Amino acid sequence: MAEFRPGDAEQTAFLEQLLDARLLIDSGVPGVYGRGEDFERVRWAFDGKVSEAAAVDEPERLAFPPVLPKRRIEEIGYLKSFPHLAGTIFCFEGDEEQATEQEGKAERHEDWSEYQSQTELCLTPAACYPVYPAIAARGKLAAGGVMVDAGGSYVFRHEPSGDPARLQIFHQREIVRIGEPDTVAEWRDAWRDRSVELLRSVGLDANFDVANDPFFGRTGRLLARSQRAQALKFEILVQIAGPEPTAVASFNYHQDHFTSVYGIEMDAEETTAHTACLGFGLERITLALLHEHGLELDAWPAPVRTELGLG
Amino acid sequence: MKDEIRQVVREHGHLSVDIDSLGDGDDLYQAGMTSHASVNVMIALEDTFDIEFLDSMLKRSVFESVSSISAALSEIGVPA
């Protein structure tokens, strides 16, 4: 079982304020919260800002459910890189007697996992994962490639924490670029700058930095350092609660990782295609805004309210 | 030792060229080895030589060439 990471004093206090103000609703499980009306207003407002910023590139909009065939997780090597974060869906597959036993144990809050079998589904850990096979199925890409706006899907990471900014289930607003290596690298850099501006426009002190994913174990250290050495991942950081700024958006240049798994190629003499994605953590951005401007939306600075269309 | 390193890279490095066409100092990443493949090379080297790389060695530059791998292995006591 993943170890619970308690929040520090400031994070714990911020979480309590959010719960008291009914911006978040406690579920009894750390990192899993309902969201109050004002919280959702802010989340949707920022989501709208991303749509506006993306519209100039005329992306194709696709939407996927927050569950993913487990085959996808297997083929992209997720269990090698992040076995500790993956969530798998199990369901009951037994007879009536076993159903009765299961119910008895469940009623007494005992362990009923022995009656559960793994299904063909996992919880989606990153909103861009369903995009690559969907594009691959169309065949070779025309010059310039594609840009897909995968919307704001729920994603799951098993990392229970007392920090309200570290949720187990949250919305990732993800945009994916697939095309020639140069096209993709330029796109990522342009969006990194555009995203910093976007966050600053709503009053957040946003800055970007080179980052790495939380790869698992010793082999993960090699992957993480390699990712940093090649500057394949950037994050935009904003102060929420706690000692250090929190990443609220990330930009990942996967090079040919996904295109080689799914056989995505350019329809050209040089067939190499690369991918990159950017993801906004919508709950983290909402939390950053609440932390920066206060828990009462009506009291936010007028320019910020106008920028977000909050009236 | 270098022959054994080359055999590991051949099996796990997913190079786009034959390792025999590369010199000991040539860049394996340039030759097509991805970061994920370098992890497989690392694990296979630990199995082959029955060693464990030091934490400080778990970085991209150590797995960059046959020579750099060989230098790291020597450092942790693998005879040349």
Boltz contact constraints between the chains, C-beta under 6 A:
constraints:
  - contact:
      token1: [A, 219]
      token2: [B, 39]
      max_distance: 6.0
  - contact:
      token1: [A, 221]
      token2: [B, 58]
      max_distance: 6.0
  - contact:
      token1: [A, 222]
      token2: [B, 39]
      max_distance: 6.0
  - contact:
      token1: [A, 222]
      token2: [B, 42]
      max_distance: 6.0
  - contact:
      token1: [A, 222]
      token2: [B, 58]
      max_distance: 6.0
  - contact:
      token1: [A, 223]
      token2: [B, 35]
      max_distance: 6.0
  - contact:
      token1: [A, 225]
      token2: [B, 59]
      max_distance: 6.0
  - contact:
      token1: [A, 226]
      token2: [B, 35]
      max_distance: 6.0
  - contact:
      token1: [A, 226]
      token2: [B, 60]
      max_distance: 6.0
  - contact:
      token1: [A, 229]
      token2: [B, 60]
      max_distance: 6.0
